């Protein structure tokens, strides 16, 4: 099936609103092969596209005056500069300026000719996400960031965790989350939308800017454990990973990256096929379906036995020890019977259990065990031969700990909840696209 979309011809890229940022440059003859849609013909102002996967009323198009390079991969940037008449290597130079030097202006790219920079100004953008707030924990080991997003009244939250040698960025992949785990503040928001590649990577650029402003080193480790289920935003997660791991990008190796999932099994299957060796953390929190169903609705679709099975498959393929995250709730998941049931489920599988005392989020129905109790539960697991660690919950004083990220509306966002010494930065929401009249023929 094909549909012809007709629109005004003053721009060079369009985007589908429901799936964020699928750009098509409009100059005639441009190679669109990297997009997932089949372009049948493209002339200025008129694009015919195969949109079999779209329902008519799903299509809402905005037209950007500039192409946001942060939503492209390196090969796409190389295509783009070739299309502008530059050399392919200029694409790699651009890529380095954007991700390694974190520039937001083409003017500062001193190794590129002025006319080329002027050309880039005309048709491309590399704007940064604005940190609406930066809140430092009074303990000095965590910083919470609230990034204003383009075309959204919501905030994407990220947390920087500071250890001796590590600077770990915990980043968000969605606004809200559709999975509705009952112990999680993000889940209570419901699903708002996926974050784009630019918005996922933009959090890392903002955190690196902060670290450099403090005379510190750059991010060393990345965990996809912020707002949302990264594996439900698979394409943008994967394209962001390629920038994170690229030598000319963030140059962070697979062993320093972990994705956390509530158990989206088809995406874990896909990840296994990608041949990456990033860490996988599965939010388990129970030992049987009845209990897991009660706080993780996704378990009704992908039950616990299938989850353990896919974890074993992931381990066999990657050689990585899978982590099971296990929230400790007083009287429910921290009992001797719970330890025995966990052993029955996971015994003999070389995995790691990460014990996380439930955080005092808005939901008061769960009580967090005291430290003595947590240690006792951990020792019980060790006695049974299971490897267990206790996650020191950091960032609670800035509402930046596990399950506490809410991505409040930008209008209500002050970022000062339970804040320690806070460094508040001003920020504005920028609108970079213009809506155009779209006609579907
Ligand atoms: S715990 Fe993760 S998957 Fe569950 S609702 Fe929160 S963000 Fe979504």
Boltz pocket constraint, residues with backbone or C-beta under 6 A from the ligand:
constraints:
  - pocket:
      binder: B
      contacts: [[A, 176], [A, 177], [A, 178], [A, 179], [A, 180], [A, 181], [A, 184], [A, 185], [A, 186], [A, 187], [A, 188], [A, 226], [A, 227], [A, 228], [A, 229], [A, 261], [A, 262], [A, 283]]
      max_distance: 6.0
